[in-house]
């Protein structure tokens, strides 16, 4: 009986995804979904998507009447507020103000401070969901559809650009700490290089938290720099380093730790090469010559072995 139910379940899933505008990994080409963030995760975005799913399974749970009040609109009619993929953005109850309004009548004798504490607790757990939240504002389903049409963006792409989830919050926090430390001690050129790399990373990953951090880092570096041309060149180098790491992670995508290590090593190598091109070229030449010598030795021994057998 379970085997007979599977085709209908799969059909219902696909019909629901079509209605919500969600492209399935198995139903769309990789080139289409590769940039669509966590909702359209393919092998390119798999490490971040896997982390988001782990965080959701571990932290994204409801416990009390406050949680049920905030999720009431979604539970009442999931399809009308975008289903599980979009309701954090569209149901009007997952911004700070919307959630605070939703819990007003859970306990009439609660203070506003107690209510706000429950709101922040719930939203923190919803940040750990795969879809993430937007704590500042919500939009209606009709406005969301209009915005997607006007910008010519897919709904998963647009939703990911308007929300932040656990991995994006983690990445933004690391960038913020790094920028603050560099702003205190490092020269403006180093801060600008960090900002340029983070700017490209924010655009690629659709991280709305990382984007203002990157922009602020570059603005701060430009303001304090003696030579703005040098600062802008360093920002470009930071973008090249990040772009190289992203390219390599795309090529070896889906291999978890191997992907991260390959991207990290590529970024370090490209950064060193940009700092001292002559030395990098010389090292590359030495490596190529050494490799060619090994190959020539191997070829000579194979030829000698073949001649002995004859």
ChimeraX attribute file (.defattr): number of C-alpha atoms within 10 A of each C-alpha:
attribute: neighborCount
match mode: 1-to-1
recipient: residues
	/A:1	5
	/A:2	6
	/A:3	7
	/A:4	8
	/A:5	9
	/A:6	11
	/A:7	11
	/A:8	11
	/A:9	11
	/A:10	11
	/A:11	11
	/A:12	12
	/A:13	13
	/A:14	16
	/A:15	13
	/A:16	14
	/A:17	15
	/A:18	12
	/A:19	12
	/A:20	19
	/A:21	15
	/A:22	21
	/A:23	21
	/A:24	17
	/A:25	16
	/A:26	8
	/A:27	8
	/A:28	11
	/A:29	12
	/A:30	15
	/A:31	8
	/A:32	12
	/A:33	24
	/A:34	19
	/A:35	21
	/A:36	25
	/A:37	25
	/A:38	28
	/A:39	23
	/A:40	24
	/A:41	22
	/A:42	23
	/A:43	19
	/A:44	23
	/A:45	22
	/A:46	18
	/A:47	20
	/A:48	19
	/A:49	21
	/A:50	16
	/A:51	15
	/A:52	23
	/A:53	19
	/A:54	16
	/A:55	20
	/A:56	21
	/A:57	13
	/A:58	12
	/A:59	15
	/A:60	18
	/A:61	14
	/A:62	13
	/A:63	8
	/A:64	10
	/A:65	14
	/A:66	23
	/A:67	20
	/A:68	17
	/A:69	19
	/A:70	24
	/A:71	21
	/A:72	16
	/A:73	17
	/A:74	23
	/A:75	14
	/A:76	10
	/A:77	12
	/A:78	17
	/A:79	15
	/A:80	14
	/A:81	23
	/A:82	21
	/A:83	19
	/A:84	14
	/A:85	21
	/A:86	26
	/A:87	25
	/A:88	29
	/A:89	27
	/A:90	25
	/A:91	25
	/A:92	23
	/A:93	26
	/A:94	27
	/A:95	23
	/A:96	20
	/A:97	16
	/A:98	18
	/A:99	25
	/A:100	20
	/A:101	17
	/A:102	23
	/A:103	23
	/A:104	17
	/A:105	12
	/A:106	14
	/A:107	12
	/A:108	8
	/A:109	9
	/A:110	12
	/A:111	11
	/A:112	12
	/A:113	9
	/A:114	11
	/A:115	21
	/A:116	18
	/A:117	12
	/A:118	19
	/A:119	24
	/A:120	16
	/A:121	14
	/A:122	24
	/A:123	24
	/A:124	18
	/A:125	20
	/A:126	25
	/A:127	27
	/A:128	27
	/A:129	26
	/A:130	27
	/A:131	28
	/A:132	30
	/A:133	28
	/A:134	25
	/A:135	21
	/A:136	11
	/A:137	17
	/A:138	22
	/A:139	16
	/A:140	15
	/A:141	18
	/A:142	11
	/A:143	11
	/A:144	19
	/A:145	15
	/A:146	12
	/A:147	16
	/A:148	17
	/A:149	12
	/A:150	9
	/A:151	9
	/A:152	10
	/A:153	13
	/A:154	18
	/A:155	22
	/A:156	25
	/A:157	21
	/A:158	19
	/A:159	27
	/A:160	27
	/A:161	19
	/A:162	18
	/A:163	23
	/A:164	27
	/A:165	26
	/A:166	25
	/A:167	24
	/A:168	24
	/A:169	18
	/A:170	14
	/A:171	16
	/A:172	23
	/A:173	15
	/A:174	12
	/A:175	20
	/A:176	19
	/A:177	12
	/A:178	14
	/A:179	23
	/A:180	14
	/A:181	12
	/A:182	19
	/A:183	18
	/A:184	10
	/A:185	10
	/A:186	12
	/A:187	14
	/A:188	27
	/A:189	25
	/A:190	20
	/A:191	29
	/A:192	33
	/A:193	26
	/A:194	26
	/A:195	31
	/A:196	28
	/A:197	21
	/A:198	28
	/A:199	24
	/A:200	22
	/A:201	21
	/A:202	22
	/A:203	14
	/A:204	15
	/A:205	20
	/A:206	24
	/A:207	25
	/A:208	20
	/A:209	22
	/A:210	27
	/A:211	20
	/A:212	17
	/A:213	22
	/A:214	27
	/A:215	16
	/A:216	15
	/A:217	28
	/A:218	26
	/A:219	16
	/A:220	17
	/A:221	25
	/A:222	20
	/A:223	13
	/A:224	14
	/A:225	17
	/A:226	12
	/A:227	12
	/A:228	15
	/A:229	12
	/A:230	15
	/A:231	25
	/A:232	19
	/A:233	15
	/A:234	24
	/A:235	25
	/A:236	19
	/A:237	21
	/A:238	27
	/A:239	21
	/A:240	20
	/A:241	28
	/A:242	25
	/A:243	20
	/A:244	20
	/A:245	24
	/A:246	23
	/A:247	15
	/A:248	18
	/A:249	25
	/A:250	16
	/A:251	13
	/A:252	16
	/A:253	21
	/A:254	16
	/A:255	13
	/A:256	14
	/A:257	11
	/A:258	13
	/A:259	20
	/A:260	18
	/A:261	13
	/A:262	17
	/A:263	24
	/A:264	18
	/A:265	13
	/A:266	21
	/A:267	21
	/A:268	15
	/A:269	15
	/A:270	20
	/A:271	18
	/A:272	14
	/A:273	17
	/A:274	17
	/A:275	12
	/A:276	10
	/A:277	13
	/A:278	11
	/A:279	13
	/A:280	16
	/A:281	12
	/A:282	11
	/A:283	13
	/A:284	13
	/A:285	12
	/A:286	12
	/A:287	12
	/A:288	12
	/A:289	12
	/A:290	12
	/A:291	12
	/A:292	12
	/A:293	12
	/A:294	12
	/A:295	12
	/A:296	12
	/A:297	12
	/A:298	12
	/A:299	12
	/A:300	12
	/A:301	12
	/A:302	12
	/A:303	11
	/A:304	11
	/A:305	11
	/A:306	10
	/A:307	9
	/A:308	8
	/A:309	6
	/A:310	5
